[in-house]
Amino acid sequence: MAVSVDQARWAQIQKDMNILIQSSDYPVQQKNAISMHILGFMQMNPNCLMELQSHQDGPGGPLKKHIALRGKQTGIKMIGFKIVLALGHPFAVPLAFLDEPDNPNLYEYLDYLQPGNKLAFAYLDDWKPDDQQTQQSSQSLGTYQSEQQLEHEQQQPSIIKYLNYSQPVADEGDFDNLMNMFDNNQMSHHERNTLIRLNTQIKQEKEKERLKPDVLQKLQPKVEQMLNDHVIIRQSEAESYLSKLESLNQKKEQINKSLVEIKLKNDEIKFACQEITKISDEIDQSALNQNVEAVSLESIKSKIKPMLQKMAYLDAKQNAINDCLAIIKQNDEQTVAENVRVFRKLANRQFKTLYKRNKLAAFISFNQHQNRQ
């Protein structure tokens, strides 16, 4: 039952309705049905407010301008509501929202309230438009399509109306027959140019279809040659990588052999040092057993000097070999011949320096021992 509405208020509603419906993003063929539906709602709820709001029809979709109906509060405190008509209305389900600040605490008490203040009423899920709305929408859609078809036909030259678009493309003979059906004096310049342009487009399409097999035949040997070149390049790259890998494996084997030889020489030097240490201990023991006063300084020097020289020689040689071993581990990219040449030069220099240092240290130690006596 309709509510009694003030005439001034109803005129303002209709005026606002026309402005909002033109500014909205509803399809043109649906605007009339939506206007009728909203006006019918406003007759029952004249105190509601109409406004445009941006809303998404689906998740991730673009924002569209929809008409929203807000419940206007009166003197008594009431919970406001908002109804949004989607673009597919009246076939799409209307959306209802709580027109209050988003308060998650209300979710505990209102089972039908969802995040975003959406009201999930059960009857909205089963909502269907009535027959009158469906009929009005269908009529509006049919009227709109008829107007669009009429407008499209009015924009075409009169001669184009005789062309049947459902038929296949005409060839040159059909085109000449069509031109002969009309008197040139009755055909405008625009109509004639339009037919000539259509005939030119048809010829171009046929020429493209005719040239397609020739283009494919010309491209086939080029594609095959490109594939063969690609295979040859990949094979040469693989052979190059295999040769480099084989060379690296050979260098690795040579370096491992050199490391084994150096390790054996190092063991020999260690064994010689142990013998020297043993002889030195025997000399110290014999010196303790003999009368120190009866032994002259020259005899002690004659016995100790050769041993000190041999110890200095072996010590220098061991240090040089250890340095060479460390450098070999760091220079894996050089050949064995280059490593041996560099290592011999370095070992010779290292040996001479250490030999001189060891001789000087042995001499200083011997003099300090004589001074203490």
Contacts in CASP RR format, 6 or more apart in sequence:
PFRMAT RR
TARGET T0000
AUTHOR 0000-0000-0000
METHOD contacts of the structure
MODEL  1
MAVSVDQARWAQIQKDMNILIQSSDYPVQQKNAISMHILGFMQMNPNCLM
ELQSHQDGPGGPLKKHIALRGKQTGIKMIGFKIVLALGHPFAVPLAFLDE
PDNPNLYEYLDYLQPGNKLAFAYLDDWKPDDQQTQQSSQSLGTYQSEQQL
EHEQQQPSIIKYLNYSQPVADEGDFDNLMNMFDNNQMSHHERNTLIRLNT
QIKQEKEKERLKPDVLQKLQPKVEQMLNDHVIIRQSEAESYLSKLESLNQ
KKEQINKSLVEIKLKNDEIKFACQEITKISDEIDQSALNQNVEAVSLESI
KSKIKPMLQKMAYLDAKQNAINDCLAIIKQNDEQTVAENVRVFRKLANRQ
FKTLYKRNKLAAFISFNQHQNRQ
2 43 0 8 1.000
2 44 0 8 1.000
3 43 0 8 1.000
3 44 0 8 1.000
3 45 0 8 1.000
3 46 0 8 1.000
5 13 0 8 1.000
5 42 0 8 1.000
5 43 0 8 1.000
5 46 0 8 1.000
6 46 0 8 1.000
9 46 0 8 1.000
10 46 0 8 1.000
13 39 0 8 1.000
13 42 0 8 1.000
13 46 0 8 1.000
13 50 0 8 1.000
14 39 0 8 1.000
16 50 0 8 1.000
17 35 0 8 1.000
17 38 0 8 1.000
17 39 0 8 1.000
17 42 0 8 1.000
17 50 0 8 1.000
18 35 0 8 1.000
20 50 0 8 1.000
20 51 0 8 1.000
20 52 0 8 1.000
20 67 0 8 1.000
21 31 0 8 1.000
21 34 0 8 1.000
21 35 0 8 1.000
21 67 0 8 1.000
22 31 0 8 1.000
23 52 0 8 1.000
23 65 0 8 1.000
24 31 0 8 1.000
24 52 0 8 1.000
24 65 0 8 1.000
24 66 0 8 1.000
24 67 0 8 1.000
25 64 0 8 1.000
25 65 0 8 1.000
25 66 0 8 1.000
25 87 0 8 1.000
26 34 0 8 1.000
26 66 0 8 1.000
26 87 0 8 1.000
26 88 0 8 1.000
26 89 0 8 1.000
27 87 0 8 1.000
27 88 0 8 1.000
28 144 0 8 1.000
29 137 0 8 1.000
29 140 0 8 1.000
29 141 0 8 1.000
29 142 0 8 1.000
29 143 0 8 1.000
29 144 0 8 1.000
29 145 0 8 1.000
30 87 0 8 1.000
30 88 0 8 1.000
30 89 0 8 1.000
30 137 0 8 1.000
30 140 0 8 1.000
30 141 0 8 1.000
31 140 0 8 1.000
32 136 0 8 1.000
32 140 0 8 1.000
33 89 0 8 1.000
33 90 0 8 1.000
33 133 0 8 1.000
33 136 0 8 1.000
33 137 0 8 1.000
33 140 0 8 1.000
34 67 0 8 1.000
34 85 0 8 1.000
34 89 0 8 1.000
34 90 0 8 1.000
36 136 0 8 1.000
37 85 0 8 1.000
37 89 0 8 1.000
37 90 0 8 1.000
37 133 0 8 1.000
38 50 0 8 1.000
38 67 0 8 1.000
38 69 0 8 1.000
38 85 0 8 1.000
41 48 0 8 1.000
41 69 0 8 1.000
42 48 0 8 1.000
42 50 0 8 1.000
42 69 0 8 1.000
45 69 0 8 1.000
45 71 0 8 1.000
47 71 0 8 1.000
47 72 0 8 1.000
47 74 0 8 1.000
48 69 0 8 1.000
48 70 0 8 1.000
48 71 0 8 1.000
48 72 0 8 1.000
49 69 0 8 1.000
49 70 0 8 1.000
49 71 0 8 1.000
49 72 0 8 1.000
50 67 0 8 1.000
50 68 0 8 1.000
50 69 0 8 1.000
50 70 0 8 1.000
51 67 0 8 1.000
51 68 0 8 1.000
51 70 0 8 1.000
52 65 0 8 1.000
52 66 0 8 1.000
52 67 0 8 1.000
52 68 0 8 1.000
53 65 0 8 1.000
53 66 0 8 1.000
53 67 0 8 1.000
53 68 0 8 1.000
53 84 0 8 1.000
54 63 0 8 1.000
54 64 0 8 1.000
54 65 0 8 1.000
54 66 0 8 1.000
55 63 0 8 1.000
55 64 0 8 1.000
55 66 0 8 1.000
55 68 0 8 1.000
55 84 0 8 1.000
55 86 0 8 1.000
55 95 0 8 1.000
56 62 0 8 1.000
56 63 0 8 1.000
56 64 0 8 1.000
57 64 0 8 1.000
57 86 0 8 1.000
57 87 0 8 1.000
57 88 0 8 1.000
57 92 0 8 1.000
64 87 0 8 1.000
66 84 0 8 1.000
66 85 0 8 1.000
66 86 0 8 1.000
66 87 0 8 1.000
67 84 0 8 1.000
67 85 0 8 1.000
68 82 0 8 1.000
68 83 0 8 1.000
68 84 0 8 1.000
68 85 0 8 1.000
69 82 0 8 1.000
69 83 0 8 1.000
70 80 0 8 1.000
70 81 0 8 1.000
70 82 0 8 1.000
70 99 0 8 1.000
71 80 0 8 1.000
71 81 0 8 1.000
71 82 0 8 1.000
71 99 0 8 1.000
73 80 0 8 1.000
79 98 0 8 1.000
79 99 0 8 1.000
79 100 0 8 1.000
80 98 0 8 1.000
80 99 0 8 1.000
80 100 0 8 1.000
81 96 0 8 1.000
81 97 0 8 1.000
81 98 0 8 1.000
81 99 0 8 1.000
81 119 0 8 1.000
82 96 0 8 1.000
82 97 0 8 1.000
82 98 0 8 1.000
82 99 0 8 1.000
83 94 0 8 1.000
83 95 0 8 1.000
83 96 0 8 1.000
83 97 0 8 1.000
84 94 0 8 1.000
84 95 0 8 1.000
84 96 0 8 1.000
84 97 0 8 1.000
85 94 0 8 1.000
85 95 0 8 1.000
86 92 0 8 1.000
86 93 0 8 1.000
86 94 0 8 1.000
86 95 0 8 1.000
90 129 0 8 1.000
90 133 0 8 1.000
90 134 0 8 1.000
90 137 0 8 1.000
91 129 0 8 1.000
91 134 0 8 1.000
91 137 0 8 1.000
93 124 0 8 1.000
93 125 0 8 1.000
93 127 0 8 1.000
94 124 0 8 1.000
94 127 0 8 1.000
95 118 0 8 1.000
96 118 0 8 1.000
96 119 0 8 1.000
96 121 0 8 1.000
96 124 0 8 1.000
97 116 0 8 1.000
97 117 0 8 1.000
97 118 0 8 1.000
97 119 0 8 1.000
98 113 0 8 1.000
98 117 0 8 1.000
98 118 0 8 1.000
98 119 0 8 1.000
99 117 0 8 1.000
100 117 0 8 1.000
102 115 0 8 1.000
102 116 0 8 1.000
102 117 0 8 1.000
104 115 0 8 1.000
106 113 0 8 1.000
107 113 0 8 1.000
107 114 0 8 1.000
107 115 0 8 1.000
112 119 0 8 1.000
112 120 0 8 1.000
112 121 0 8 1.000
113 119 0 8 1.000
113 120 0 8 1.000
114 120 0 8 1.000
129 137 0 8 1.000
153 161 0 8 1.000
157 188 0 8 1.000
157 190 0 8 1.000
157 191 0 8 1.000
157 194 0 8 1.000
158 191 0 8 1.000
159 182 0 8 1.000
159 187 0 8 1.000
159 191 0 8 1.000
159 194 0 8 1.000
159 195 0 8 1.000
160 191 0 8 1.000
160 194 0 8 1.000
162 178 0 8 1.000
169 202 0 8 1.000
169 205 0 8 1.000
169 206 0 8 1.000
170 178 0 8 1.000
170 202 0 8 1.000
171 202 0 8 1.000
172 199 0 8 1.000
172 203 0 8 1.000
175 195 0 8 1.000
175 199 0 8 1.000
175 202 0 8 1.000
178 195 0 8 1.000
179 195 0 8 1.000
184 192 0 8 1.000
251 332 0 8 1.000
251 335 0 8 1.000
251 336 0 8 1.000
252 332 0 8 1.000
254 335 0 8 1.000
254 336 0 8 1.000
255 328 0 8 1.000
255 332 0 8 1.000
255 336 0 8 1.000
255 339 0 8 1.000
258 328 0 8 1.000
258 336 0 8 1.000
258 339 0 8 1.000
258 340 0 8 1.000
259 325 0 8 1.000
259 328 0 8 1.000
262 321 0 8 1.000
262 324 0 8 1.000
262 325 0 8 1.000
262 328 0 8 1.000
263 325 0 8 1.000
265 321 0 8 1.000
266 318 0 8 1.000
266 321 0 8 1.000
266 322 0 8 1.000
266 325 0 8 1.000
269 314 0 8 1.000
269 317 0 8 1.000
269 318 0 8 1.000
269 321 0 8 1.000
270 318 0 8 1.000
272 314 0 8 1.000
273 311 0 8 1.000
273 314 0 8 1.000
273 315 0 8 1.000
273 318 0 8 1.000
276 307 0 8 1.000
276 310 0 8 1.000
276 311 0 8 1.000
276 314 0 8 1.000
279 307 0 8 1.000
280 307 0 8 1.000
280 311 0 8 1.000
283 303 0 8 1.000
283 304 0 8 1.000
283 307 0 8 1.000
287 295 0 8 1.000
287 300 0 8 1.000
292 373 0 8 1.000
297 370 0 8 1.000
301 366 0 8 1.000
304 366 0 8 1.000
308 359 0 8 1.000
308 362 0 8 1.000
308 366 0 8 1.000
309 359 0 8 1.000
309 362 0 8 1.000
311 358 0 8 1.000
311 362 0 8 1.000
312 354 0 8 1.000
312 355 0 8 1.000
312 358 0 8 1.000
312 359 0 8 1.000
312 362 0 8 1.000
313 355 0 8 1.000
315 354 0 8 1.000
315 358 0 8 1.000
316 350 0 8 1.000
316 351 0 8 1.000
316 352 0 8 1.000
316 353 0 8 1.000
316 354 0 8 1.000
316 355 0 8 1.000
316 358 0 8 1.000
317 351 0 8 1.000
319 350 0 8 1.000
319 354 0 8 1.000
320 346 0 8 1.000
320 347 0 8 1.000
320 348 0 8 1.000
320 350 0 8 1.000
320 351 0 8 1.000
320 354 0 8 1.000
321 347 0 8 1.000
323 346 0 8 1.000
323 347 0 8 1.000
323 350 0 8 1.000
324 343 0 8 1.000
324 346 0 8 1.000
324 347 0 8 1.000
327 339 0 8 1.000
327 342 0 8 1.000
327 343 0 8 1.000
327 346 0 8 1.000
328 339 0 8 1.000
328 343 0 8 1.000
331 339 0 8 1.000
334 342 0 8 1.000
END
